[in-house]
Amino acid sequence: MFTAYHAKYYAQELVLKHAADGVDRLSQALFDANVDLNPHQIEAALFALKSPLSKGVILADEVGLGKTIEAALVLGQYWAERKRRLLIIGPASLRKQWSQELRDKFNLRSLILDAPTLRKIGSGQSLDALCSRQILIMSYQFSLRMEVELRSVPWDLVVIDEAHKLRNAHRRTNRIGQALKRALAGRQKLLLTATPLQNSLLELYGLSTLIDEHQFGDETVFRRQYMQSGADLPALRARLQTFVQRSLRKDVLEYVKYTERKPLTQKFNPTDEEQQLYDAISVFLQNEVSYALPKKQRHLTALILRKLLASSAHAVVATLRTIRTRLVRLEECDETAGQDDLVVQLIADEDLEQDYLDDAEDDNGDGDGDDEHKPGGGTPDIIDVNRVRAEIAEIDSFIAAVGALTTDTKAQSLLHGLAAGMAKMVELKGPKKAIIFTESRRTQEYLAQFLAVHGYGGRIVTFSGSNNSEQATHIYHAWLARYKGTDRVTGSPQVDRRTALIDCFRDDADIMIATEAAAEGVNLQFCALVINYDLPWNPQRIEQRIGRCHRYGQRFDVVVMNFLNTRNYADQRVLELLTEKFSLFSGVFGASDEVLGTIESGIDFERRILQIVESCREPEQIEAAFNALQAELEQDINVRIRDTQTQLLERFDEDVHDRLKLRLNEAESRLDKVGRWFWGASRYILASHAQFDDAHYAFSLLRPPIASVAAGRYQLLRGALQPDMLAHAYRLTHPLGEWTLAQALAGATPPAEIIFEHSRHPSRISVLEPLRGTSGWLRLIRLRVTAFDVCERLMFIARTDSGSVLDQETCEKMLMLEAAAKPAGITASAPAWLDSNGQRRVEAEVAVILDTNQRLFHEERNKLEKWADDKLLAAEEHLRNTKQQIAQTKRDSRQALSMEEQAGIQVQLRALEQQQRKQRQEVFEVEDAVLEKRDALIAQLEQRLTQSVHAETLFSIRWWVQ
């Protein structure tokens, strides 16, 4: 049996705040994480935690190495350490993915914060109050709106995903970057990007300013030091290595097995009637003067219509009817007709990606609202009713043409594509499941009906933004009944509906037909066939789709099937561009880091293609326009920058593989200890509440000690050889786990006599063999040192009655043995050597911690010294430039051809000489100011270095080993 002394020791070990130079610092987060142990991720997380003086780091691993997991480990550790002001900022499309990853893999609650959520919560709730209960997640755009509120919270950590979008944060024109710099100044930040360097070294400078204004001096000096001929790249590399960590796929192949992407193209050849309809509507959309498309949002509306036109006749005819209704109201001079937001309506009707809403808002910010009734390119103030009627008639002809179609070539082709895709799955020994993406909710509904009557009835599930169809509701209610009373049900209908549909696809259905909603935050690793029924022009959106299946943990090669209209030359060139230049559909992790990173906005890229489609009528024009776009991309992705990135960011140490293997061994050993400690503490504290199954690290909770915990079977998340899928996951952060640790920490442990039973231990412990039949004294001391950060140690002071001193490891092993306390209590007094030896041990440990803090202090001071040098160099650089201008002006003066020209040059020369005198004085002033600021910052560091030491005796026992 275990005792209160065991439980207190175990609990203390589990909540101890370790230094960040070893895997011990990540113990709590690693143990609670439902992820594989990958050493590069552990190393990256420790890099982010390494210095309490750092204002942040950049984790820049290549695509597919799990930067989200690395950041989540850091977030989980902060949460375990009760540092709970945590924020994630990233693209809107990744918010749900973050929320799901945190919940599923780390048991961390999160709240996606946007305008509707904030209105629902109420204005009385501050961000500080909200983040005490969960991690907050928000988009870049929303963070811009919340700058003032963000500034008011002393965030413990802010994670910024896809940070390359802020690589111009140093420029005053970069609104989001500048706002985040102001709002998050002085806060700890963790930036994630696979592409920290794309086109210019200034991008690294821009990201550094987002983390800490004291990493480098100003932009001018950065250019001179590192971007001119003879640049000192080794010096830059040394500075970057203090805050940038990058792992490559080639470094981790021993631990992470990656599958490949296999591209398939499913061609279809529309009938003459289908092609005529497509061409007619295309011409209609190309009209610069039209009442059908609102002037403010003309290009965005046309873009959406073209997507729907390429999707299906069913999608476009419904949209045409919506436009026709609006035109009829204009014809009737309804003044409210122009007040409806057509783009918002189309996005809602078709379940299109929400990014278009932000784009629509940008469009609405321009122009005059009174222009809404004007045709797209016209200027008359009075509505031309005859023109409106003509457009209505034209739309009526389109609707009639759709009704007359007898064949849907694309849908028929889907049947062949599915058969080919499933055959490929059999060949690759993958699951016979397919996710079909469409850009239209109406196309989704049509395809579900079409496939159901062509042999796939009862094998299809649909997934959308609302998921409120009759089928989805039935699946949801069945799922709720199945998981009633388990922690799988979150209580959020939106989240639970999504989970129910994904579970249905995994367990029962063969096909999921999804709108763009499924490209956000959904894990479909159990599927390996992705069908792009409608191919977006946005490469980032395509990568997100494929990434639902082809991601870390996928066991099979993923087949990506794209549909191609053989009678549409522009579509052929788009697919060629996405395939050959973006490498989206092939390779290990197809999407090229370099290419995707150059695209600031996927929607802007779509607009570029729309411009080609709308302005080019002949194949030759389309060819020339796409060649120009391709050449522009190739210029952006230049080899010189890639070579520079290799020199600066990749690790060259030959022992990288050995270090990763050592890191993995350390993590496995540590987690084995954590599991045994947690199990031992639980065995003691919950002894009267549960029946324990040691063989499976599980227990049946019969009498829950707290109301928030349900009765039932629980199992440690780690340690069990055979996971019990029906058991509750028992974590350190589970309410029951937190209660157990709190009880163990608070348990009474007065001096006692303890008999440790080595003979009953299931395995032989060699270091304890010599102690059998001996006795002695043992004390456990908890040391807490507060300086730059809090660092804690548990120290055993022990020796035998014969005088042999026991080291830390031997004492730890002894406390793993089951034991019994003598019921009569202790009869002897603690010897004096426990006090004296304990004091010496505390002093020694404090010295070690002080050395570590001194090292951190010197590293930070060196950074400030370099920053000061940069700032001084900048002032001298301005003076040097003025001297050069004076020399050139004097040369120009000697070559002047007239007195007038000579006089003008002399005026310019006097102005430059006056500027030179002023700059000479400024050099001294800047030097004084910079050195004063540097000294002030160093003084702040020295003040934080002052440490407080607290040593507490947790218990003293007299022991025997049997």
Sequence and secondary structure as in RCSB ss.txt:
>XXXX:A:sequence
MFTAYHAKYYAQELVLKHAADGVDRLSQALFDANVDLNPHQIEAALFALKSPLSKGVILADEVGLGKTIEAALVL
GQYWAERKRRLLIIGPASLRKQWSQELRDKFNLRSLILDAPTLRKIGSGQSLDALCSRQILIMSYQFSLRMEVEL
RSVPWDLVVIDEAHKLRNAHRRTNRIGQALKRALAGRQKLLLTATPLQNSLLELYGLSTLIDEHQFGDETVFRRQ
YMQSGADLPALRARLQTFVQRSLRKDVLEYVKYTERKPLTQKFNPTDEEQQLYDAISVFLQNEVSYALPKKQRHL
TALILRKLLASSAHAVVATLRTIRTRLVRLEECDETAGQDDLVVQLIADEDLEQDYLDDAEDDNGDGDGDDEHKP
GGGTPDIIDVNRVRAEIAEIDSFIAAVGALTTDTKAQSLLHGLAAGMAKMVELKGPKKAIIFTESRRTQEYLAQF
LAVHGYGGRIVTFSGSNNSEQATHIYHAWLARYKGTDRVTGSPQVDRRTALIDCFRDDADIMIATEAAAEGVNLQ
FCALVINYDLPWNPQRIEQRIGRCHRYGQRFDVVVMNFLNTRNYADQRVLELLTEKFSLFSGVFGASDEVLGTIE
SGIDFERRILQIVESCREPEQIEAAFNALQAELEQDINVRIRDTQTQLLERFDEDVHDRLKLRLNEAESRLDKVG
RWFWGASRYILASHAQFDDAHYAFSLLRPPIASVAAGRYQLLRGALQPDMLAHAYRLTHPLGEWTLAQALAGATP
PAEIIFEHSRHPSRISVLEPLRGTSGWLRLIRLRVTAFDVCERLMFIARTDSGSVLDQETCEKMLMLEAAAKPAG
ITASAPAWLDSNGQRRVEAEVAVILDTNQRLFHEERNKLEKWADDKLLAAEEHLRNTKQQIAQTKRDSRQALSME
EQAGIQVQLRALEQQQRKQRQEVFEVEDAVLEKRDALIAQLEQRLTQSVHAETLFSIRWWVQ
>XXXX:A:secstr
   HHHHHHHHHHHH    TTSGGGGHHHHHH  S   HHHHHHHHHHHS TT  EEEE   TTS HHHHHHHHH
HHHHHTT   EEEEE GGGHHHHHHHHHHHH   EEE  HHHHHHH TT  HHHHTTTSEEEEEHHHHHHTHHHH
HTS  SEEEESSGGGGTTTTSTT HHHHHHHHHTTTS EEEE S S SS THHHHHHHHHH TTSS  HHHHHHH
HTSTT  HHHHHHHHTTTEE   HHHHTTT     EEEEEEEE   HHHHHHHHHHHHHHH SS SSS STTHHH
HHHHHHHHHHH HHHHHHHHHHHHHHHHHHHTT TTGGGS HHHHHHHHHT  THHHHHHHHHHTSS GGGGGS 
TT   SS  HHHHHHHHHHHHHHHHHHHH    HHHHHHHHHHHHHHHHHHHTT  S EEEE S HHHHHHHHHH
HIIIIITTSEEEE SS  SHHHHHHHHHHHHHTTTSTT  S HHHHHHHHHHHHHHHT SEEEE GGGGSS   T
T  EEEESS  S HHHHHHHHHTTSSTT  S EEEEEEEETT HHHHHHHHIIIIIS  SSBSS S HHHHHH S
 HHHHHHHHHHHHHH  SHHHHHHHHHHHHHHHHHHS HHHHHHHHHHHS   TTHHHHHHHHHHHHHHHHHHHH
HHHHHHHHHHTTTTEEEEGGGTEEEESS SSTTS  EEEEESSS SS  TTSEEE TTSHHHHHHHHHHHHS   
SEEEEE GGGSSS  GGGGGGTT EEEEEEEEEEEESSSEEEEEEEEEEETTS EE HHHHHHHTTS EEE TT 
  S   THHHHHHHHHHHHHHHHHHHHHHHHHHHHHHHHHHHHHHHHHHHHHHHHHHHHHHHHHHHHHHT  SHH
HHHHHHHHHHHHHHHHHHHHHHHHHHHHHHHHHHHHHHHHHHHHH  EEEEEEEEEEEEEE 
